[in-house]
Amino acid sequence: MKLYTIGFTEKTAEEFFALLEGAKVKTLWDIRLKNHSQLAAFSKYPDLAFFLDQLLDIRYSHFIDLAPAPELLKSWRDKEMEWKAYQKAFSQLMDSRNVAKLIKKEWREAKKPICLLCSEAKPDFCHRSLVAQIIKKLYPKTEIIHL
């Protein structure tokens, strides 16, 4: 099973939707802390849900439990912690939220393939890569592809 991830920054709407279409994504899990910011441009909720449905027949869901806590995100963005410390803190947060239970339930019900959405252009230092690894641990045959 393929699991995609995508960030909306540094992409035009045309590029973003073409990548999702090319990957044949059926469900998009928005794992951003804030999905309604004016800075989100074309990926702002509820516009994104409308575009995904109308343009590509993709189901949209927002899972704030898969997002970092505001103070954790701020610490990372303000460079108050290194990536390894962020990874550890994020993992502990996900454990405390029991996200494995949420993922298993939603994974069963979702049309595949699924794509995780965050704002970062690249996945290297983004929590979406950490969430993808949690999913891979739950479903070892998952192939992670960053769009």
ROVEX-904509 format. One record per atom (N, C-alpha, C, O): residue in three letters; x, y, z; residue number from 0; atom name. Coordinates in steps of 0.05 Angstrom, whole numbers, padded with zeros to 5 digits. Example, Ala and Ser with C-alpha at 12.3 -4.5 7.8 and 13.67 -1.06 7.14 Angstrom:
<sites>
SITE   residu       xx       yy       zz   num   atome
SITE      ALA    00264   -00114    00156     0       N
SITE      ALA    00246   -00090    00156     0      CA
SITE      ALA    00264   -00066    00156     0       C
SITE      ALA    00285   -00066    00169     0       O
SITE      SER    00257   -00045    00142     1       N
SITE      SER    00273   -00021    00143     1      CA
SITE      SER    00258    00001    00157     1       C
SITE      SER    00268    00023    00161     1       O
</sites>
This chain:
<sites>
SITE   residu       xx       yy       zz   num   atome
SITE      MET    00017   -00024    00000     0       N
SITE      MET    00000    00000    00000     0      CA
SITE      MET    00018    00025    00000     0       C
SITE      MET    00037    00026    00014     0       O
SITE      LYS    00010    00044   -00016     1       N
SITE      LYS    00025    00069   -00018     1      CA
SITE      LYS    00012    00090    00001     1       C
SITE      LYS   -00012    00092    00002     1       O
SITE      LEU    00029    00105    00014     2       N
SITE      LEU    00021    00127    00031     2      CA
SITE      LEU    00037    00151    00021     2       C
SITE      LEU    00062    00151    00020     2       O
SITE      TYR    00023    00172    00013     3       N
SITE      TYR    00035    00196    00002     3      CA
SITE      TYR    00036    00218    00024     3       C
SITE      TYR    00019    00218    00042     3       O
SITE      THR    00055    00236    00021     4       N
SITE      THR    00055    00260    00037     4      CA
SITE      THR    00060    00284    00019     4       C
SITE      THR    00073    00281   -00002     4       O
SITE      ILE    00049    00307    00027     5       N
SITE      ILE    00053    00331    00011     5      CA
SITE      ILE    00052    00355    00028     5       C
SITE      ILE    00037    00356    00048     5       O
SITE      GLY    00067    00375    00021     6       N
SITE      GLY    00066    00402    00034     6      CA
SITE      GLY    00056    00421    00013     6       C
SITE      GLY    00062    00418   -00011     6       O
SITE      PHE    00041    00441    00021     7       N
SITE      PHE    00030    00459    00001     7      CA
SITE      PHE    00048    00483   -00005     7       C
SITE      PHE    00045    00495   -00027     7       O
SITE      THR    00067    00490    00012     8       N
SITE      THR    00084    00513    00007     8      CA
SITE      THR    00103    00507   -00016     8       C
SITE      THR    00111    00485   -00021     8       O
SITE      GLU    00110    00529   -00030     9       N
SITE      GLU    00128    00528   -00053     9      CA
SITE      GLU    00115    00512   -00077     9       C
SITE      GLU    00129    00503   -00095     9       O
SITE      LYS    00089    00509   -00076    10       N
SITE      LYS    00074    00497   -00098    10      CA
SITE      LYS    00051    00515   -00107    10       C
SITE      LYS    00038    00528   -00090    10       O
SITE      THR    00046    00517   -00132    11       N
SITE      THR    00022    00530   -00141    11      CA
SITE      THR   -00001    00511   -00137    11       C
SITE      THR    00003    00487   -00133    11       O
SITE      ALA   -00025    00522   -00139    12       N
SITE      ALA   -00049    00504   -00137    12      CA
SITE      ALA   -00048    00484   -00160    12       C
SITE      ALA   -00054    00460   -00156    12       O
SITE      GLU   -00040    00492   -00183    13       N
SITE      GLU   -00038    00474   -00206    13      CA
SITE      GLU   -00019    00451   -00201    13       C
SITE      GLU   -00026    00428   -00206    13       O
SITE      GLU    00004    00457   -00190    14       N
SITE      GLU    00024    00436   -00184    14      CA
SITE      GLU    00013    00417   -00162    14       C
SITE      GLU    00015    00393   -00164    14       O
SITE      PHE    00002    00429   -00141    15       N
SITE      PHE   -00008    00414   -00118    15      CA
SITE      PHE   -00029    00394   -00127    15       C
SITE      PHE   -00027    00370   -00121    15       O
SITE      PHE   -00049    00403   -00142    16       N
SITE      PHE   -00071    00386   -00150    16      CA
SITE      PHE   -00062    00365   -00171    16       C
SITE      PHE   -00072    00343   -00172    16       O
SITE      ALA   -00043    00373   -00188    17       N
SITE      ALA   -00033    00354   -00208    17      CA
SITE      ALA   -00017    00331   -00194    17       C
SITE      ALA   -00019    00309   -00203    17       O
SITE      LEU   -00003    00338   -00173    18       N
SITE      LEU    00012    00317   -00159    18      CA
SITE      LEU   -00008    00297   -00146    18       C
SITE      LEU   -00004    00273   -00147    18       O
SITE      LEU   -00029    00307   -00134    19       N
SITE      LEU   -00049    00289   -00122    19      CA
SITE      LEU   -00063    00272   -00143    19       C
SITE      LEU   -00067    00248   -00139    19       O
SITE      GLU   -00070    00285   -00165    20       N
SITE      GLU   -00083    00270   -00187    20      CA
SITE      GLU   -00064    00249   -00198    20       C
SITE      GLU   -00073    00226   -00203    20       O
SITE      GLY   -00039    00256   -00202    21       N
SITE      GLY   -00020    00237   -00214    21      CA
SITE      GLY   -00016    00213   -00195    21       C
SITE      GLY   -00011    00191   -00205    21       O
SITE      ALA   -00017    00217   -00169    22       N
SITE      ALA   -00014    00195   -00150    22      CA
SITE      ALA   -00040    00180   -00146    22       C
SITE      ALA   -00040    00159   -00132    22       O
SITE      LYS   -00061    00189   -00158    23       N
SITE      LYS   -00088    00176   -00155    23      CA
SITE      LYS   -00097    00175   -00126    23       C
SITE      LYS   -00109    00155   -00117    23       O
SITE      VAL   -00091    00196   -00111    24       N
SITE      VAL   -00099    00198   -00083    24      CA
SITE      VAL   -00129    00198   -00081    24       C
SITE      VAL   -00143    00210   -00097    24       O
SITE      LYS   -00140    00183   -00062    25       N
SITE      LYS   -00169    00181   -00057    25      CA
SITE      LYS   -00177    00195   -00031    25       C
SITE      LYS   -00200    00203   -00029    25       O
SITE      THR   -00159    00198   -00012    26       N
SITE      THR   -00165    00210    00013    26      CA
SITE      THR   -00141    00227    00022    26       C
SITE      THR   -00118    00219    00020    26       O
SITE      LEU   -00147    00251    00031    27       N
SITE      LEU   -00127    00269    00041    27      CA
SITE      LEU   -00131    00274    00071    27       C
SITE      LEU   -00153    00282    00079    27       O
SITE      TRP   -00111    00268    00087    28       N
SITE      TRP   -00112    00273    00115    28      CA
SITE      TRP   -00096    00298    00121    28       C
SITE      TRP   -00071    00299    00118    28       O
SITE      ASP   -00109    00319    00128    29       N
SITE      ASP   -00097    00344    00135    29      CA
SITE      ASP   -00087    00342    00164    29       C
SITE      ASP   -00104    00339    00182    29       O
SITE      ILE   -00061    00343    00168    30       N
SITE      ILE   -00050    00339    00195    30      CA
SITE      ILE   -00037    00365    00205    30       C
SITE      ILE   -00019    00364    00222    30       O
SITE      ARG   -00046    00387    00194    31       N
SITE      ARG   -00036    00413    00203    31      CA
SITE      ARG   -00050    00422    00229    31       C
SITE      ARG   -00073    00414    00234    31       O
SITE      LEU   -00035    00437    00245    32       N
SITE      LEU   -00047    00448    00269    32      CA
SITE      LEU   -00068    00467    00262    32       C
SITE      LEU   -00090    00467    00274    32       O
SITE      LYS   -00063    00485    00243    33       N
SITE      LYS   -00082    00505    00234    33      CA
SITE      LYS   -00088    00501    00205    33       C
SITE      LYS   -00070    00505    00188    33       O
SITE      ASN   -00112    00493    00199    34       N
SITE      ASN   -00120    00488    00171    34      CA
SITE      ASN   -00136    00511    00159    34       C
SITE      ASN   -00146    00509    00137    34       O
SITE      HIS   -00138    00533    00173    35       N
SITE      HIS   -00155    00555    00164    35      CA
SITE      HIS   -00141    00582    00163    35       C
SITE      HIS   -00154    00602    00160    35       O
SITE      SER   -00115    00582    00165    36       N
SITE      SER   -00099    00606    00164    36      CA
SITE      SER   -00101    00620    00137    36       C
SITE      SER   -00102    00607    00116    36       O
SITE      GLN   -00102    00646    00137    37       N
SITE      GLN   -00102    00662    00112    37      CA
SITE      GLN   -00076    00657    00096    37       C
SITE      GLN   -00076    00660    00072    37       O
SITE      LEU   -00055    00649    00110    38       N
SITE      LEU   -00029    00643    00097    38      CA
SITE      LEU   -00030    00617    00082    38       C
SITE      LEU   -00012    00611    00066    38       O
SITE      ALA   -00051    00601    00086    39       N
SITE      ALA   -00053    00575    00072    39      CA
SITE      ALA   -00062    00577    00043    39       C
SITE      ALA   -00062    00556    00030    39       O
SITE      ALA   -00068    00601    00034    40       N
SITE      ALA   -00076    00605    00006    40      CA
SITE      ALA   -00097    00584   -00003    40       C
SITE      ALA   -00118    00581    00010    40       O
SITE      PHE   -00091    00570   -00025    41       N
SITE      PHE   -00111    00551   -00036    41      CA
SITE      PHE   -00116    00527   -00018    41       C
SITE      PHE   -00135    00512   -00023    41       O
SITE      SER   -00099    00523    00002    42       N
SITE      SER   -00102    00499    00020    42      CA
SITE      SER   -00117    00506    00045    42       C
SITE      SER   -00117    00490    00064    42       O
SITE      LYS   -00130    00529    00046    43       N
SITE      LYS   -00145    00537    00070    43      CA
SITE      LYS   -00172    00522    00071    43       C
SITE      LYS   -00185    00519    00050    43       O
SITE      TYR   -00179    00512    00095    44       N
SITE      TYR   -00205    00500    00098    44      CA
SITE      TYR   -00226    00522    00101    44       C
SITE      TYR   -00221    00542    00115    44       O
SITE      PRO   -00249    00520    00089    45       N
SITE      PRO   -00261    00497    00076    45      CA
SITE      PRO   -00256    00496    00045    45       C
SITE      PRO   -00265    00478    00032    45       O
SITE      ASP   -00241    00516    00035    46       N
SITE      ASP   -00236    00516    00006    46      CA
SITE      ASP   -00223    00491   -00004    46       C
SITE      ASP   -00230    00480   -00025    46       O
SITE      LEU   -00203    00481    00011    47       N
SITE      LEU   -00188    00457    00002    47      CA
SITE      LEU   -00207    00433    00000    47       C
SITE      LEU   -00206    00419   -00019    47       O
SITE      ALA   -00224    00429    00020    48       N
SITE      ALA   -00242    00407    00019    48      CA
SITE      ALA   -00260    00409   -00006    48       C
SITE      ALA   -00265    00388   -00019    48       O
SITE      PHE   -00269    00433   -00012    49       N
SITE      PHE   -00286    00437   -00036    49      CA
SITE      PHE   -00270    00430   -00061    49       C
SITE      PHE   -00280    00416   -00079    49       O
SITE      PHE   -00246    00441   -00064    50       N
SITE      PHE   -00230    00436   -00088    50      CA
SITE      PHE   -00224    00406   -00092    50       C
SITE      PHE   -00226    00396   -00114    50       O
SITE      LEU   -00216    00393   -00070    51       N
SITE      LEU   -00210    00365   -00072    51      CA
SITE      LEU   -00234    00349   -00081    51       C
SITE      LEU   -00231    00331   -00098    51       O
SITE      ASP   -00257    00355   -00070    52       N
SITE      ASP   -00281    00340   -00077    52      CA
SITE      ASP   -00289    00346   -00106    52       C
SITE      ASP   -00294    00327   -00122    52       O
SITE      GLN   -00290    00371   -00113    53       N
SITE      GLN   -00301    00379   -00139    53      CA
SITE      GLN   -00281    00373   -00162    53       C
SITE      GLN   -00289    00366   -00184    53       O
SITE      LEU   -00256    00377   -00157    54       N
SITE      LEU   -00236    00373   -00179    54      CA
SITE      LEU   -00227    00344   -00182    54       C
SITE      LEU   -00223    00335   -00204    54       O
SITE      LEU   -00223    00330   -00159    55       N
SITE      LEU   -00210    00304   -00161    55      CA
SITE      LEU   -00225    00282   -00146    55       C
SITE      LEU   -00215    00259   -00145    55       O
SITE      ASP   -00248    00287   -00135    56       N
SITE      ASP   -00264    00267   -00120    56      CA
SITE      ASP   -00247    00255   -00098    56       C
SITE      ASP   -00247    00231   -00094    56       O
SITE      ILE   -00232    00272   -00083    57       N
SITE      ILE   -00216    00264   -00061    57      CA
SITE      ILE   -00230    00271   -00035    57       C
SITE      ILE   -00239    00294   -00032    57       O
SITE      ARG   -00232    00252   -00016    58       N
SITE      ARG   -00244    00257    00010    58      CA
SITE      ARG   -00224    00272    00028    58       C
SITE      ARG   -00200    00265    00028    58       O
SITE      TYR   -00233    00292    00042    59       N
SITE      TYR   -00217    00308    00060    59      CA
SITE      TYR   -00224    00303    00089    59       C
SITE      TYR   -00248    00303    00096    59       O
SITE      SER   -00204    00300    00106    60       N
SITE      SER   -00208    00299    00135    60      CA
SITE      SER   -00185    00314    00149    60       C
SITE      SER   -00162    00314    00139    60       O
SITE      HIS   -00192    00327    00170    61       N
SITE      HIS   -00172    00342    00186    61      CA
SITE      HIS   -00169    00327    00213    61       C
SITE      HIS   -00188    00323    00227    61       O
SITE      PHE   -00144    00320    00219    62       N
SITE      PHE   -00138    00306    00243    62      CA
SITE      PHE   -00118    00322    00260    62       C
SITE      PHE   -00094    00319    00257    62       O
SITE      ILE   -00128    00339    00277    63       N
SITE      ILE   -00111    00356    00293    63      CA
SITE      ILE   -00095    00340    00313    63       C
SITE      ILE   -00074    00349    00322    63       O
SITE      ASP   -00105    00316    00320    64       N
SITE      ASP   -00089    00299    00339    64      CA
SITE      ASP   -00063    00289    00326    64       C
SITE      ASP   -00045    00280    00341    64       O
SITE      LEU   -00061    00291    00300    65       N
SITE      LEU   -00036    00283    00286    65      CA
SITE      LEU   -00017    00307    00282    65       C
SITE      LEU    00003    00304    00269    65       O
SITE      ALA   -00025    00330    00292    66       N
SITE      ALA   -00009    00354    00290    66      CA
SITE      ALA    00007    00358    00316    66       C
SITE      ALA   -00001    00348    00337    66       O
SITE      PRO    00029    00373    00314    67       N
SITE      PRO    00044    00379    00339    67      CA
SITE      PRO    00028    00398    00357    67       C
SITE      PRO    00012    00413    00347    67       O
SITE      ALA    00033    00397    00383    68       N
SITE      ALA    00021    00416    00401    68      CA
SITE      ALA    00033    00444    00394    68       C
SITE      ALA    00055    00446    00385    68       O
SITE      PRO    00017    00465    00398    69       N
SITE      PRO    00027    00492    00391    69      CA
SITE      PRO    00054    00499    00403    69       C
SITE      PRO    00071    00510    00389    69       O
SITE      GLU    00058    00492    00428    70       N
SITE      GLU    00084    00499    00441    70      CA
SITE      GLU    00107    00483    00430    70       C
SITE      GLU    00130    00493    00429    70       O
SITE      LEU    00102    00458    00422    71       N
SITE      LEU    00123    00441    00410    71      CA
SITE      LEU    00130    00453    00382    71       C
SITE      LEU    00154    00455    00376    71       O
SITE      LEU    00110    00460    00367    72       N
SITE      LEU    00116    00471    00340    72      CA
SITE      LEU    00131    00497    00343    72       C
SITE      LEU    00150    00502    00327    72       O
SITE      LYS    00123    00514    00362    73       N
SITE      LYS    00137    00539    00366    73      CA
SITE      LYS    00166    00535    00374    73       C
SITE      LYS    00184    00549    00364    73       O
SITE      SER    00171    00516    00391    74       N
SITE      SER    00199    00510    00400    74      CA
SITE      SER    00216    00501    00376    74       C
SITE      SER    00239    00509    00374    74       O
SITE      TRP    00204    00485    00359    75       N
SITE      TRP    00219    00476    00335    75      CA
SITE      TRP    00224    00500    00316    75       C
SITE      TRP    00246    00504    00306    75       O
SITE      ARG    00203    00515    00310    76       N
SITE      ARG    00206    00537    00291    76      CA
SITE      ARG    00224    00559    00301    76       C
SITE      ARG    00238    00572    00286    76       O
SITE      ASP    00225    00563    00327    77       N
SITE      ASP    00242    00583    00339    77      CA
SITE      ASP    00270    00573    00344    77       C
SITE      ASP    00287    00587    00356    77       O
SITE      LYS    00275    00548    00335    78       N
SITE      LYS    00302    00535    00338    78      CA
SITE      LYS    00311    00533    00367    78       C
SITE      LYS    00335    00535    00373    78       O
SITE      GLU    00291    00528    00384    79       N
SITE      GLU    00297    00523    00412    79      CA
SITE      GLU    00304    00494    00418    79       C
SITE      GLU    00313    00487    00439    79       O
SITE      MET    00299    00477    00398    80       N
SITE      MET    00306    00449    00400    80      CA
SITE      MET    00316    00438    00374    80       C
SITE      MET    00308    00448    00353    80       O
SITE      GLU    00332    00418    00375    81       N
SITE      GLU    00342    00405    00351    81      CA
SITE      GLU    00322    00384    00342    81       C
SITE      GLU    00304    00376    00357    81       O
SITE      TRP    00326    00374    00317    82       N
SITE      TRP    00308    00356    00305    82      CA
SITE      TRP    00304    00330    00322    82       C
SITE      TRP    00281    00321    00325    82       O
SITE      LYS    00326    00319    00332    83       N
SITE      LYS    00323    00294    00348    83      CA
SITE      LYS    00306    00299    00373    83       C
SITE      LYS    00290    00281    00380    83       O
SITE      ALA    00309    00321    00386    84       N
SITE      ALA    00293    00328    00409    84      CA
SITE      ALA    00263    00331    00401    84       C
SITE      ALA    00245    00323    00415    84       O
SITE      TYR    00259    00344    00378    85       N
SITE      TYR    00232    00348    00368    85      CA
SITE      TYR    00219    00321    00362    85       C
SITE      TYR    00196    00316    00369    85       O
SITE      GLN    00234    00303    00349    86       N
SITE      GLN    00224    00277    00342    86      CA
SITE      GLN    00215    00262    00367    86       C
SITE      GLN    00194    00250    00368    86       O
SITE      LYS    00232    00263    00388    87       N
SITE      LYS    00226    00249    00413    87      CA
SITE      LYS    00201    00261    00426    87       C
SITE      LYS    00183    00246    00435    87       O
SITE      ALA    00200    00287    00428    88       N
SITE      ALA    00177    00300    00440    88      CA
SITE      ALA    00151    00295    00424    88       C
SITE      ALA    00130    00291    00435    88       O
SITE      PHE    00154    00295    00397    89       N
SITE      PHE    00130    00290    00380    89      CA
SITE      PHE    00121    00261    00384    89       C
SITE      PHE    00097    00256    00386    89       O
SITE      SER    00140    00242    00386    90       N
SITE      SER    00133    00214    00390    90      CA
SITE      SER    00118    00210    00417    90       C
SITE      SER    00099    00196    00418    90       O
SITE      GLN    00128    00223    00437    91       N
SITE      GLN    00115    00222    00464    91      CA
SITE      GLN    00087    00234    00463    91       C
SITE      GLN    00069    00223    00475    91       O
SITE      LEU    00084    00256    00449    92       N
SITE      LEU    00058    00268    00446    92      CA
SITE      LEU    00039    00250    00431    92       C
SITE      LEU    00016    00247    00439    92       O
SITE      MET    00048    00237    00410    93       N
SITE      MET    00031    00219    00395    93      CA
SITE      MET    00023    00195    00412    93       C
SITE      MET    00000    00186    00411    93       O
SITE      ASP    00041    00185    00428    94       N
SITE      ASP    00035    00163    00447    94      CA
SITE      ASP    00014    00172    00467    94       C
SITE      ASP   -00004    00157    00473    94       O
SITE      SER    00018    00196    00478    95       N
SITE      SER   -00001    00205    00499    95      CA
SITE      SER   -00029    00209    00487    95       C
SITE      SER   -00049    00208    00501    95       O
SITE      ARG   -00031    00215    00461    96       N
SITE      ARG   -00056    00219    00448    96      CA
SITE      ARG   -00068    00193    00437    96       C
SITE      ARG   -00091    00192    00427    96       O
SITE      ASN   -00053    00171    00440    97       N
SITE      ASN   -00061    00145    00430    97      CA
SITE      ASN   -00069    00146    00401    97       C
SITE      ASN   -00090    00136    00393    97       O
SITE      VAL   -00052    00158    00385    98       N
SITE      VAL   -00059    00162    00356    98      CA
SITE      VAL   -00060    00136    00341    98       C
SITE      VAL   -00072    00135    00320    98       O
SITE      ALA   -00047    00115    00351    99       N
SITE      ALA   -00048    00089    00337    99      CA
SITE      ALA   -00078    00080    00335    99       C
SITE      ALA   -00086    00069    00314    99       O
SITE      LYS   -00093    00084    00355   100       N
SITE      LYS   -00121    00077    00355   100      CA
SITE      LYS   -00136    00093    00333   100       C
SITE      LYS   -00152    00082    00318   100       O
SITE      LEU   -00132    00119    00333   101       N
SITE      LEU   -00144    00137    00313   101      CA
SITE      LEU   -00136    00128    00285   101       C
SITE      LEU   -00153    00125    00267   101       O
SITE      ILE   -00110    00124    00280   102       N
SITE      ILE   -00100    00116    00254   102      CA
SITE      ILE   -00113    00090    00245   102       C
SITE      ILE   -00122    00088    00222   102       O
SITE      LYS   -00113    00070    00262   103       N
SITE      LYS   -00124    00044    00254   103      CA
SITE      LYS   -00154    00047    00246   103       C
SITE      LYS   -00162    00035    00226   103       O
SITE      LYS   -00169    00062    00261   104       N
SITE      LYS   -00197    00065    00255   104      CA
SITE      LYS   -00201    00079    00228   104       C
SITE      LYS   -00215    00070    00210   104       O
SITE      GLU   -00187    00102    00225   105       N
SITE      GLU   -00190    00118    00200   105      CA
SITE      GLU   -00178    00104    00176   105       C
SITE      GLU   -00188    00106    00154   105       O
SITE      TRP   -00156    00089    00180   106       N
SITE      TRP   -00143    00074    00158   106      CA
SITE      TRP   -00162    00054    00146   106       C
SITE      TRP   -00164    00051    00122   106       O
SITE      ARG   -00176    00039    00164   107       N
SITE      ARG   -00195    00019    00155   107      CA
SITE      ARG   -00217    00031    00138   107       C
SITE      ARG   -00225    00019    00118   107       O
SITE      GLU   -00226    00054    00146   108       N
SITE      GLU   -00249    00067    00133   108      CA
SITE      GLU   -00242    00083    00108   108       C
SITE      GLU   -00260    00089    00091   108       O
SITE      ALA   -00217    00091    00105   109       N
SITE      ALA   -00210    00110    00083   109      CA
SITE      ALA   -00206    00095    00057   109       C
SITE      ALA   -00196    00073    00056   109       O
SITE      LYS   -00213    00109    00035   110       N
SITE      LYS   -00206    00100    00009   110      CA
SITE      LYS   -00176    00104    00005   110       C
SITE      LYS   -00166    00125    00014   110       O
SITE      LYS   -00163    00086   -00008   111       N
SITE      LYS   -00134    00087   -00011   111      CA
SITE      LYS   -00128    00094   -00040   111       C
SITE      LYS   -00144    00088   -00058   111       O
SITE      PRO   -00106    00106   -00046   112       N
SITE      PRO   -00085    00114   -00027   112      CA
SITE      PRO   -00092    00140   -00012   112       C
SITE      PRO   -00108    00157   -00021   112       O
SITE      ILE   -00079    00143    00011   113       N
SITE      ILE   -00082    00166    00029   113      CA
SITE      ILE   -00058    00184    00025   113       C
SITE      ILE   -00036    00174    00020   113       O
SITE      CYS   -00062    00210    00028   114       N
SITE      CYS   -00040    00229    00028   114      CA
SITE      CYS   -00042    00246    00053   114       C
SITE      CYS   -00063    00256    00060   114       O
SITE      LEU   -00019    00249    00067   115       N
SITE      LEU   -00017    00266    00090   115      CA
SITE      LEU   -00010    00294    00081   115       C
SITE      LEU    00009    00298    00065   115       O
SITE      LEU   -00024    00314    00090   116       N
SITE      LEU   -00019    00342    00083   116      CA
SITE      LEU   -00008    00358    00107   116       C
SITE      LEU   -00018    00357    00129   116       O
SITE      CYS    00014    00373    00101   117       N
SITE      CYS    00024    00392    00120   117      CA
SITE      CYS    00033    00416    00104   117       C
SITE      CYS    00029    00417    00080   117       O
SITE      SER    00044    00436    00117   118       N
SITE      SER    00051    00460    00103   118      CA
SITE      SER    00080    00460    00092   118       C
SITE      SER    00085    00473    00072   118       O
SITE      GLU    00098    00446    00105   119       N
SITE      GLU    00126    00447    00097   119      CA
SITE      GLU    00130    00437    00069   119       C
SITE      GLU    00118    00417    00060   119       O
SITE      ALA    00147    00450    00054   120       N
SITE      ALA    00152    00443    00026   120      CA
SITE      ALA    00166    00416    00024   120       C
SITE      ALA    00159    00400    00007   120       O
SITE      LYS    00184    00410    00042   121       N
SITE      LYS    00199    00385    00042   121      CA
SITE      LYS    00193    00369    00067   121       C
SITE      LYS    00188    00381    00088   121       O
SITE      PRO    00194    00343    00065   122       N
SITE      PRO    00186    00326    00088   122      CA
SITE      PRO    00209    00321    00108   122       C
SITE      PRO    00204    00312    00130   122       O
SITE      ASP    00233    00329    00101   123       N
SITE      ASP    00256    00321    00118   123      CA
SITE      ASP    00254    00329    00147   123       C
SITE      ASP    00260    00313    00165   123       O
SITE      PHE    00245    00353    00153   124       N
SITE      PHE    00242    00363    00180   124      CA
SITE      PHE    00214    00372    00185   124       C
SITE      PHE    00208    00394    00195   124       O
SITE      CYS    00195    00354    00178   125       N
SITE      CYS    00167    00360    00181   125      CA
SITE      CYS    00153    00337    00195   125       C
SITE      CYS    00161    00314    00191   125       O
SITE      HIS    00134    00343    00211   126       N
SITE      HIS    00121    00322    00227   126      CA
SITE      HIS    00105    00302    00209   126       C
SITE      HIS    00099    00281    00218   126       O
SITE      ARG    00100    00310    00184   127       N
SITE      ARG    00085    00291    00167   127      CA
SITE      ARG    00102    00266    00162   127       C
SITE      ARG    00092    00244    00159   127       O
SITE      SER    00129    00269    00161   128       N
SITE      SER    00146    00246    00158   128      CA
SITE      SER    00146    00228    00183   128       C
SITE      SER    00148    00204    00181   128       O
SITE      LEU    00142    00240    00206   129       N
SITE      LEU    00140    00225    00231   129      CA
SITE      LEU    00114    00210    00233   129       C
SITE      LEU    00113    00187    00242   129       O
SITE      VAL    00092    00223    00224   130       N
SITE      VAL    00066    00210    00224   130      CA
SITE      VAL    00067    00187    00204   130       C
SITE      VAL    00056    00165    00209   130       O
SITE      ALA    00079    00191    00181   131       N
SITE      ALA    00082    00170    00161   131      CA
SITE      ALA    00097    00146    00172   131       C
SITE      ALA    00090    00123    00167   131       O
SITE      GLN    00117    00151    00189   132       N
SITE      GLN    00132    00129    00201   132      CA
SITE      GLN    00115    00114    00221   132       C
SITE      GLN    00117    00089    00224   132       O
SITE      ILE    00097    00128    00236   133       N
SITE      ILE    00079    00115    00254   133      CA
SITE      ILE    00061    00096    00239   133       C
SITE      ILE    00056    00073    00247   133       O
SITE      ILE    00051    00106    00216   134       N
SITE      ILE    00033    00089    00199   134      CA
SITE      ILE    00048    00065    00189   134       C
SITE      ILE    00037    00043    00188   134       O
SITE      LYS    00073    00069    00180   135       N
SITE      LYS    00089    00047    00170   135      CA
SITE      LYS    00094    00026    00191   135       C
SITE      LYS    00094    00002    00186   135       O
SITE      LYS    00097    00035    00216   136       N
SITE      LYS    00101    00016    00238   136      CA
SITE      LYS    00075    00000    00243   136       C
SITE      LYS    00077   -00024    00249   136       O
SITE      LEU    00052    00012    00240   137       N
SITE      LEU    00027   -00002    00243   137      CA
SITE      LEU    00021   -00020    00219   137       C
SITE      LEU    00009   -00041    00222   137       O
SITE      TYR    00029   -00011    00195   138       N
SITE      TYR    00024   -00026    00170   138      CA
SITE      TYR    00051   -00028    00155   138       C
SITE      TYR    00056   -00012    00137   138       O
SITE      PRO    00068   -00048    00163   139       N
SITE      PRO    00095   -00050    00153   139      CA
SITE      PRO    00098   -00051    00122   139       C
SITE      PRO    00119   -00044    00112   139       O
SITE      LYS    00078   -00060    00108   140       N
SITE      LYS    00080   -00061    00079   140      CA
SITE      LYS    00075   -00034    00065   140       C
SITE      LYS    00075   -00033    00041   140       O
SITE      THR    00071   -00014    00081   141       N
SITE      THR    00066    00013    00070   141      CA
SITE      THR    00091    00025    00058   141       C
SITE      THR    00113    00024    00069   141       O
SITE      GLU    00088    00035    00034   142       N
SITE      GLU    00109    00049    00019   142      CA
SITE      GLU    00104    00079    00022   142       C
SITE      GLU    00083    00088    00013   142       O
SITE      ILE    00122    00094    00033   143       N
SITE      ILE    00119    00122    00037   143      CA
SITE      ILE    00131    00137    00013   143       C
SITE      ILE    00154    00133    00006   143       O
SITE      ILE    00115    00154    00001   144       N
SITE      ILE    00124    00170   -00022   144      CA
SITE      ILE    00117    00199   -00017   144       C
SITE      ILE    00094    00207   -00013   144       O
SITE      HIS    00138    00216   -00017   145       N
SITE      HIS    00135    00244   -00012   145      CA
SITE      HIS    00132    00259   -00039   145       C
SITE      HIS    00149    00257   -00056   145       O
SITE      LEU    00109    00272   -00043   146       N
SITE      LEU    00104    00287   -00067   146      CA
SITE      LEU    00116    00315   -00066   146       C
SITE      LEU    00114    00330   -00086   146       O
</sites>
